[in-house]
Amino acid sequence: MDVSIKNLDALNAVLTVKISNEDYKAPYDSSLKNYRKQMQLPGFRKGHVPTSIIKKKYGPSILAEEIDKILNKSIYDHITENKLNILGNPLPIEDEKIKVDWNNPSDFEFKYEIGIAPEFNLEIPGRYKFTRYQPKVDESLINKQSDDFARRYGKLISVEKAGDRDMILANFKELDENGNIIKEGFNQSSTISLEFINDKKSKKQLLGCKPKDTFKLDPKKISRGEADMAAMLGIDKERAKLYKRDVFMTVNEVKTLEPANLDVALFDKIYGAGEAKTLEEFRNKVKEDLNKMFISDIDRLLKNEISKTLIKKLRIKLPDTFLKKWILSSNKEAKKEDIDKEYDNYSNGLKWQLIENFIIKNQNIKVSGEELLKFTMDLMGNQYVQYGMMIPDEEELKKTAEKVLSNKDEGRKINDMIYDKKVMDYLKSTLKINDKFLNHEDFTKKVAELTQ
C-alpha cells in the first residue's frame, strides 16, 4: 500500500492511496469465509454454500466493504503519523475516480482533496486594547429590581378604573363585517395587561376604563402575536392568523397589582430566613445578585470583541472552496446558496476555534477528569437552583453528573465549555482590557446585538 500527499498550495493538497492485490486479498478471503459460514441458500446446508456462488453473488459488495476499511485506516494512519493538521474530512475526487471492475479486481488508486489548517503566530498580549462592557449596577437598577421583587410577591386587588400597568378582565365577542355581534361566534372571557399593549392608540383608549365599559377594537392591537390573540379569543392559531374584523369587548373587572412591602417577611421569602434583616442588607443582596447575573453577558461581549479583533488582525486564510464542498457533502439537506450565505459566520467560528486551539497548545491548558466531574456537578446544582428545587446531597449529585458525562456528546460539550472558560480566563489575565460602564438599557441592547 502506498499513501502520498501532493501540496497544491499552503491550504490545499491531494492525498493519493494506492492499494495492491496483496493489501486486500487476505481480509477479502477471510470475509468470504465468514459469509460462507453464515450463508443459507435453498439446496445447501448452512455453511456449505460453495465459495464460487458466494463470490459471484456477494463478492463485489464484500470487496468494496474491505477496500473501504483499508482506505479509512490508511488515510487516518497517514494523517496521524505525519501530524497533518487538516480541516474537515478528505473528499473523494469524483472526476478522477477510476472505474472499478469489482468482478475482476486488480490494483486500486484513490485520490482525495484535503484542506490544511493554516499556520499562524499569535503574540499575546500584543499591542491591542480591548473594552469590557459592564452595566452600572446603580441605585436606579437596584430600585427597579427591588420593585420587581415587590410586584412578583404582591397581590391583585380590584380597582375602579384601569391604570397603565393594570390588568383588565374582559369578555370578547365576535363581530360581523357591519359591527354586529354574531350569536354563534366566539364568546370568550380573558385577561389583558395594559403594560404590554404596544399600540399607543389602543392603550390610550383603554386607560381609565371601568367595569361594564364596552369597546369595539382590533384584537391584533391589544395582543402579543397570533398565539396570544388565539388564547384571548378562544380560537385556534390558524383562525387567529386569518381574523381581520374588530371584536366587542366588555370590561368585567379591573385589577391592579399591589406590591408586597419591602420588609423582613419578603426578604425571607427571597433569600431565606435571616439572610437579610434590614432594607440596607436586602439592597446589598440585590446588588450582589445583579453583579452575578451579568457576569455571563459581560464575558460574552468581551469574547465577541476579542475574537473579532484577533480574527481581523491575524488575517487567517482558510481553504474556503474545499470547506464549502465539505459542508455540502456532510449535510444532505444543505443547499449551495445557503452555505454561501452563511459561510462567513462559519469561517469566523472556525478561525476562532483555531485561535483557541493555538492558545490551549501554547499554554499547555488541560482539563482533568476531576475538573470535568466537579464542573458538571456545579452545572447540575445551578439548574436545580434555577428551577427552585433543592440541591441533592453531594453523592446523589455526583451520580447525576456521572450519568450526564456517560453520554459522549454531552461530555464533549461540557469539556469544551471548560476549555473555553480556561482560554477566556487566560486572555482576561493577559490582555490589556479597559472597563466601560453602560446604563442598563444600553448594556441590554449591546447584548441583544450578539444574537442578531
N, C-alpha and C positions, 0 to 999 in steps of 0.2 A: 504494500500500500504506500502511496506517495501523496503527501499533502504539502502544498506550496502556496505562497501568497505573492501577488504582484501588486505593488502600490501604484495606484493611478495618480494620486496626489496625497497631501498630508492627511486628508479626511476620508478618502475612498480607496478601496482595494478589491481585488478579485481573488477569491480563495478557490483553488483547484484541488479536487480529490480524485486520485486515480486508484481504482480497485481492480486487482487482477483475479483470475480464476482461483488462485491459491488462497486468496483472502477470504472468499466466501464459500468455497467448496465444503469444508468441514462443518460449519454451522448449518449450511443448507441441507447436507446429507443427514445431519442429526435431527433437523426439524422434520424431514420426510419420514424418518423412523418413528418419531413421536406421533405424527399424524397417522401412520400405519397402525400403531398400537391402539389408537382410539377409534379408527375408522370402522364403520359397519355399513356394508352395501348388500343389497339382495343377492343371494347366491354365494356369499362368502361369510365365513365365521369372523367374529370381531377380532381384529388384529392380524387377519390373514389375507387382507386385500393385497394383490400384487403391487409392488412399488411402481411398476410401469403405469398402472392405471391411476394411482395417486399423483404421479409425476405429470401425467397428461392432463388430469382434471384440475389439480390444485398447484402444480409446480410453479407456474408463473407468479401466483399471488404469494406463495411461500418464499420464493426467491426475492420478490420485491420487498417483503417484510424484513428479511435478513439483511438485504442491502441497505435498507433504511436504518436498521440498528447500527450497522457498521459505519454508515455515514455520520450519524449523530454522535457516536462515540469518538470517531476520528477527528471530527470538527471540534468537539468540546475539548478533547485532549490536546489538540494543537493550540487552541486559544489559551488554555490553562498553562501548558508547558512554556509557551512563548510569551506569557504575560501580556497578551494583547488586550488593550482596553477598548472594547467595542461598544457600540450603541445599538440597541435593538437586537435582532437576531439575523443571521445570514439569510439572504434571499436568493433562491434559485434563479439563475439567469435563463429564463424560458427560451429565448430565441437561440441559445447556444446548446440547448439540450440535445443530445444525440438520441435518435430513435432507437429504442432497445427492442431486440427480438428476444422476448423472455422465454420463448420455447427453445431457442438455440443461443444461450448467453455466452459471452466471452469476457473480455475486459471492459470496464466501465470508466467513464470520465465525467465528473460533475463539476459545474462551476457555480460559485455563489458571489453575490455582491455583499460586501460588508462595509459598515460605517464605523469609522475610527473616532474615538473621543479626542478632542483637541488637547494639546498641551499648552499650559499657561502658567505664569508665575504670579502669585498673589502676595503683595507686600502689605503686611498689617503691622502697625496701624496706618502707615502711609500718610499722605497729606490731606486726606479727605475729612471733612467735618460733617457730622450728622445731627439732626434735630429729633429729640424725643418729645413728642407732643403729649401733654398731660392736661386733664381737666382741673380747673380750680375748684377744689372742694372748699368753697367759701360758705359764709353764713346763709346766703340765699339758697344754695343747693342743700345744705343741711335742713333748712326750713322746709324746703319742698319735700324732702324725703320724710321728715317728721310728719308733715301734713298728710302724705300718702299713707303712712302707718296709721294715723288717726282715722282717716277715712276708711281704710281697709278693715279696721276693727270697730267702726262706727255702726249705727243702726238707722234704718229707714223710718221716717215719720211722715205722716200726711201733712200737706200744707195747702193753703187756699189757692195759690197761683204759682206757675212754673218760673223758676229762675234758670240761668244759663247752664247750670250744672245739675239740674233736676231731672227726674225720671217721670215720664208720662205713661200711665196705664190707660190704654185706649182700645176701642173696638173699630175694626176696619171692615167695610162692606164694599162689594164690587159695584161699579157704576157702568152704565152703557155709554154709547157714544154721545148721547144727549144729556148725560149727567144725572140720569135717574138710577135709583138703586135697583139692582137685579135681585129679585126674590130668591132665585135658585143659585145665585152667585155665592162667592165665599163670604163668610161671616166669622171673622177671627178676632179674638182678644189677644193683644200683645203689648209689649213694653218697648218704648223708645227712650233713648237718653239724649237730651238736648246737647250735652257736652260733646257728643260725637257726630252731630249733624254738621256737615261741611258747607252745605248750600246756605249762604247768608240770608237770602230772601225767605226761605222756608223756616229757618231758625228764628228770624225776626217775627214771622207770622205766628209762631207757636209760643214765643216768650210771653209770659203773663197769662197764659190760658188757664182756665178754671174748669172744674168738673162740670159736665153737661155741655161744654162748648163743642161746636161742630166745625169741621173744615172739609173742603174739597181740595185735595193736593196730589201731587205726583209722588207715588211711593218710592221712586228711584232716588228722589232728592232727600229723603229722610232715612235712607237705609245705607248700609255699607256693602254694596255689591249684591249680586244676584242671589247668593246663598242666604244672606241676611234678609233680603226682601222676601224671599220664598218663605222663610220661617215666620216673618212678621205677618204675612197674609195667609199663611196656612196652605200654600200651593207648592207644587214641585218646581225644581230649578228650571226645567225646560219651559214651563209656562211663565215663570218669572222673567225669563230671558225675552219672551215674545210680548209680554204685557206692556201696553202703550197708554192706557187710559188712567185717569185720576181715580182716587178712592175716596169714600166717605168715611171720615174719621170722627168718632165721638169720644171726648175725654171722659174717662170714668173716675180717675183719681190722679192726683199729683203727689209725688213723694220726693223728699229731699233726704240726703244722707247727712245725718247728724254725727259729726266726728266724735270719736272717743276722747275723753280727757287725757291729756299728757300727764299721767300720774303713775305711781308705783304699780298699780294693777295692770296698766298697759305695758309698762316696762318688763314686768314679769312674764307676760304673755309672749312678748317678742324675744327676749334674751334669756329667760329663765329666772327663777326666784333669786333675788339678792344680787343679780349681776349689775343692775343699775338702780341706785337708791334715790338719786336726785335727778332733776332735769338736766343739770350740767353733765352728770355721768352718762345719762342717756344720750345726750347730744354728742359726747365724745365717742360713744359706741357707734353711733350713726356715722360719724366722720371716719372712724376706723374701718367700718364695713364698706363705706363708699370707696375708700382708697383701695381696699382689696378687690372690690367689684370691677374696678377699672384696669387692674393690672394686665389682664389678658388682652384688652383692647389697646392699651399703651404699647405692649410688646408687638402686637400685630402691625400697628402703624410704624413702629421702629424697624421691624423686619422688612416691611414693604419698602421703606426708604433705603435701607442698607442694600437690599437685593437689587433694586432698580439702579442705584448708583454704581455698584460694583459691576453689574452686567454691562452697563453703558461704558464704564471706564475701561474694562478689560477687553471689550470688543471681541468676545469669544465667537468663533465661527464654528458652525455645525455642518455636517453633510446633509443639507436640507432636502435635496432631491431624494436621497436614499431614505431619509426618515419619513417623508410623506408617503413613499411607496410602502414602507414597512407598516406604518399606521393603517394604511388602506388594506394591506394583506392580513393584518391582525384582527381587524374588525369588519365582519361581513356586512354589517348594516351601515358602515361609514360610506359617505359619498365624497368624491374628489373635491367638489365645490365647498363642502362643509369643512373638510380638512384644510383647504387653502385659507378659508375664512378664520379658522380657529388656530392656525399654525403658530402665529406669533406668540400667543399665550402659552401654547405647549412648549415652544422653543425657549421662552424665557424661564419657564418652570424647570426645564432640563438643564439650562445653563446654571441656574441657582443650585440645582442638585449637584452639579459638577463642582461648584464652588464649595458647597458644604462638604463634599467628599474630600476635596483638597485639604480643607481645614481639619477634618477628622483624622486624615492620614498624617498631616504635618504636625498636629498637636498630640498625636497618639491618643485620641479620645476613644474610650471603650465603655461598654455597658456590661456589667456583671449580671449573673443570674439573680443574685441577691437584690441588686438595684431594681431589676425588672420586676421582681415579685413585690417589693416594697412600693414601687411606683404604682403598680396595678392595684394594690390594696388601698392606697390613698385615693386613687380614682374611684374605686368602688365605694369607699367611705363618703366621698364628696357627693356621689349620686344618691346615697341614702339620705344625706342631709338635704339635698336639693328637693327631694320628694317628701320631705317632712317625716322621714322614717328613722327609727332608732338604729344606730350603727351596731352591727353584731359584735360579739366578742372577737378578740384577735384570731383565735383558732378557726372560727367559722368564716371570718373574713378572708383568712389565708386560703381556705379550701375553695371559696368562691373565686378568688384571684387565680388560683392554680387551674381551675376549670376553664376560666376565660383564656388563659395562656395556652391551654391544650389545643385550642383552635389556632392553627398555624397562621391564618390570615389576621386574626385579632392580635396574636402575639407579635406578628411583624409590624402591625400598625402602632402598637404601644412601644415597641422597641424603637421605631422611627421617631416617635414623639420624644423619647428620652434623648436620642441623638440630636434632634432639632433643638431641644432645650439646652443641651450642653454646648452646642455650637453658638447659640444666642448668648448664653452666659459668658462664653469666651469673648465674643465680639463686644458685648457690653462692657467687659472689664478691660478691653484693649483699645477700642476705637475712641476717637475724640467726639464725645456726644454732649450737646448742649440741650438743656431742658427748656421747653417753651410751654407756658401755661395758657390754656384757652378757656373761655367760658363754656359751660356745659353744652349749650346748643351748638356752638361751633365745633366742639370736640365730637359730638354725636354725628354731625354732618360729615366730618372727616372720616370717621369710622364707617359710615354708610357708603361712602365713595369706594371703599375697598371691594364691595360686592357688586358694583355697577360695571 
